[in-house]
């Protein structure tokens, strides 16, 4: 009997095990579905929370000037790296304004570093037993990187302010900055003052200014590439053409003479002294300088109010309370510079506070803790909301705009000036 019952028991036991397994599968599938639903619900809630947080941040009001402790008013100057003993005291009487002592210190630093650097690069390449090409190029690279990190921005702003206000009593020393020192920083002899002071400031970022940003969509990399082409390459055609078009024939002679001296010197050094050294000392710094200045001017005039483009308060902006102002002679206050390019750089931060009501009423832009390079990068990477966090309202807290309102304003100021407006004179 037991033997006859065994198959039946085994059959019933197998059926039970199959039922239990089916139940486990159902439970497992149900658990998986429940966990998936839970994850989806949490993700949805997190997304809604992020959207809500972003919305709340956008409704938050921006900072106001009265709450800002501006380091530009009292910070130590940082335009030069060290004070040269003896020479600074001996040469300081040559300055027209003793407040320009940081410029003298910077120029001495440049001479003391660049001259040995240039001699080293040429020496490595002219060594009697020729060194490997890798070593020669590494020497050139080290020189270029050192020049870029230590002096490029500082010198560019030094020649900038020295072009607006003569630095020395001696005209020969004033000319030496733009004709002798500038080529070592990639700026052709005699070009800077014509390009910046004579053209850019007189034409004021409008049609005849070959470096104007008005006609571009200023958060577009494609538009910037077109702008860079005009600024860095076509300048050799457009700048002389500008002097002829505006009747500045003396400047036509100056720029053609400067370009001949600069280009001729490079050709002679490359052919008769050493090509590799000349490439690193003069050619590569030129590409770096022109590209950096192109992006710098693009960033300085990246915000232009298309409805009020002739207004100096509406064709650029101010950057306050940033360490870069201590290394660039307060260059961040660019609206003030276009209002009065001959105002001494030491007086600029106080001028900003003395005239803050004018800046407020004009609807001008002010940012804190960032400089032109930061602003340019934020705009080009579509991070206007991050930039709006640095916006400073110049009026009372009650009238401060929200982050969203600032973003909307910035978007409007990035648009090209309409073609029908170009060419119209200021009223």
C-alpha positions, 0 to 999 in steps of 0.5 A, a space after each residue: 500500500 505504501 509503495 502504491 501511495 508513493 507516486 501520489 504523494 510525490 505528485 501532490 508534493 511537487 504541485 505544492 512546491 510549484 505553487 509556492 514557487 509561483 507565489 514567490 515569483 508573484 511576490 518578487 514581481 510585486 516587490 520590483 514593481 513597488 520599488 520601481 514605483 517608489 523610485 519614480 515617485 521620489 524622482 518626480 518629487 525631487 525634480 519638482 523640488 529642484 524646479 521649486 528651488 530654482 523658481 524660488 531662487 529666481 524670485 530672490 532679489 539681488 544684492 544691493 551696493 549698500 551691503 557691499 564692502 568694496 575691497 577696490 577702495 582700500 586693497 593693496 596694489 598688486 600690479 607688480 611682483 617686487 619693488 626693485 631696490 635702488 632703481 625705483 627710487 632713482 627713476 621715480 622722478 621721471 614719472 609725471 604722476 607719482 601715483 603711477 609708481 606701480 607701473 614703473 615697478 611693473 616695467 622694471 619687473 618686465 625688463 628684469 625677467 623678459 630680457 634674461 628669458 629672451 636671451 635664454 631662449 635664443 641661447 638654447 637654440 644657438 648653442 654650439 653643440 645643437 640641443 635636441 629639438 624637444 629641449 629647444 621647444 620646451 625652453 620656448 614653451 617655458 618662456 611663453 607660459 612664464 610671460 603669460 602668467 606673470 605679465 601678459 594681463 598686467 602689461 596689457 593694462 599698463 600700456 592701456 592706461 599709459 596710452 591714455 595718459 603719458 607715463 613719463 616726462 620723456 616722450 622717448 620713454 613713453 614711445 618705448 612702451 608701445 614700440 619697443 616693449 609691446 612686441 615682446 608681448 605680441 603687440 606690433 609696434 605702434 599699433 596699440 594706441 591707434 587701435 584703442 585710443 584713436 579708433 575704439 574710444 573715438 568711435 565708441 564701439 559703433 560702426 567705424 570701430 573695427 572692433 565693435 561688437 554691436 552687430 553680433 549675437 554676443 553669446 554665440 561662438 560662431 559670431 565670436 569666431 567671426 569677430 576674432 577673425 576681424 580683430 586678430 587677422 583682418 586688423 592689418 587691412 581694416 585698421 589702415 583702411 580706417 585711418 584713410 576713411 577718416 582722414 587720419 593720414 599721419 596715423 596711416 603712416 605710423 601704422 604702416 611703419 610700425 607693421 613694417 618694423 615689426 614684421 621685418 624684424 621677425 623675418 630677419 631674426 627668423 632667417 638670419 638668427 634662429 627660426 625656432 627661438 623667434 617663433 617662441 619669442 615673437 610669433 606665438 605671443 602674438 597669436 596669444 595676445 591678439 586672441 586674448 585681446 579679442 576675447 577681452 574686448 568682446 567680453 567688455 562689450 558683450 552687453 549692449 542695450 540695442 535700444 540705447 547703444 549710444 549711451 556710455 552707460 549702456 554699451 558696457 558694464 562695471 566689475 567691482 570688488 574683485 582681486 583682478 582690479 588690483 592687478 589691472 589698475 582698476 580696469 573693471 570699471 569700464 563704464 567709467 573708462 568710456 565716460 572719461 578715459 583720462 581719469 587716473 586709474 587710482 580715482 576710478 573706484 571713488 568716482 563710481 561711488 560719487 556718481 552711483 545715482 547716475 549709474 542707477 538712473 541710467 540702468 547700467 550693469 554692475 557685477 561684483 566678484 567677477 571680471 571680464 574674463 569670468 563674465 565672458 565665459 559665463 555668457 558664452 556657456 549660457 550661465 546667465 543665472 549664475 552671472 545674475 547672482 553677481 549682479 549688484 543693484 545700486 538703489 535701495 533694497 525695495 527696488 532691487 530686481 529679482 534674479 529672473 528679472 536680471 536674467 531677462 535684462 541680460 538676454 535682451 542686451 545680448 541681441 545684435 543691434 538691428 541693421 536699420 539702427 546701424 549708421 544712425 547718429 546719436 540724438 
